[in-house]
Amino acid sequence: MPKYPFIVFFTILFLAGCGGEKPEVLVVLKTLDNPFFVDIQDGFVKEWGERKQDAVVTIKSGRKEGDIETQRKILDAQYSSKVANRQPPLIKGLVLTPSASGGDLVLQIRRYRKAGIPVILLDTGINREELERQKTNYNLLVRSNNVTGGEIAADVLVKGLEDNAKECRVLVLNGVADHDTAKERRDGFVQKAESMGCEVAMEKTANWRRDDAQRIVSQLVANWKFTGVFAANDEMALGTISALKQAGINDGTLIVGFDAIPEAIEAVRSGLMLDTIAQNPRKMGKKAAMALAEFITTKAKKKKLPSFKEELLSPVSTKRNLAPAL
């Protein structure tokens, strides 16, 4: 009998545990309290499962959009436990929808890339100059053409007001200020609306959140002067509807949102919203899974991965493209 049976037993258990660890792909989303990001998750998980990859999917998210601190903590914790001092790393790939577009997550991305882990960004990009300054990169960015989406929203809203013989005086509710997604949707909308002779009378930041939009609009209803509202996502559009309803304003204000989440599509169907610009988050998730599987295979063959590759998906007007379903 061994002199130290407990130590022998513990060592066997420890080694068995190490051998039983499965490789993972880490998906870090902005939040799961918005159906848009749930759809990204579902698209990724479905495609990954169909590809019968060895790596299991680990899903993490911030508490709300803009929660960059939680995303940073998640990435740091996952790196410490599953990448640092491991050869090979337990994490085989990272998919990230960044909560900020600046340099907030550049250090984290650099660590994962330095460990040889492919990184795919979805929905929102990260400043390329910041990444290059830190001598790192991402491999692929998959997102909607948000400028085009903003232009489509403007065209729908301005023409909708013209059809109702209304003056075009619009409130813009935007997302988190330093998101490239927010900037691009805003720029596309404002430039197109103004080129069509519409007045963008006010712009407010509602942080992508329904409650923030409801609060902001509630503060404006006493002197409501807008004939239309462009909300850069559907959560803010739905918050606008709630605020106007609570204030008893029923003057036919036309509202256009962005994302085509189920609740917004129902609002378009019932006439509470004029339109919502449809992205395809499930397709985003699917494309990320397809690309990541390819990147992992490419890396295993010791071939070079792409750097700063970008794939744009085209958004569409729900009202114009899904009219029979509405």
Buried (B, 14 or more C-beta within 10 A) or exposed (E): EEEEEEEEEEEEEEEEEEEEEEBBBBBBBBBBBBBBBBBBBBBBBBBBEEEEBEBEBBBBBBEBBBBBEBBBBBBBEBBEEBBEEEEEBBBBBBBBBBBBBBBBBBEBBBBBBEBEBBBBBBBBBBBBEBBEEBEBBBBBBBBBBBBBBBBBBBBBBBEBBBEEEBEBBBBBBBBBEBBBBBBBBBBBBBBBBBEBEBBBBBBBBBBBBBBBBBEBBBEBEEEBEBBBBBBBBBBBBBBBBBBBEEBEBEEEBBBBBBBBBEBBBEBBBEEBBBBBBBBBBBBBBBBBBBBBBBBBEBBEEEEEBBBBBEEEBEBBBBBEEBEEEE
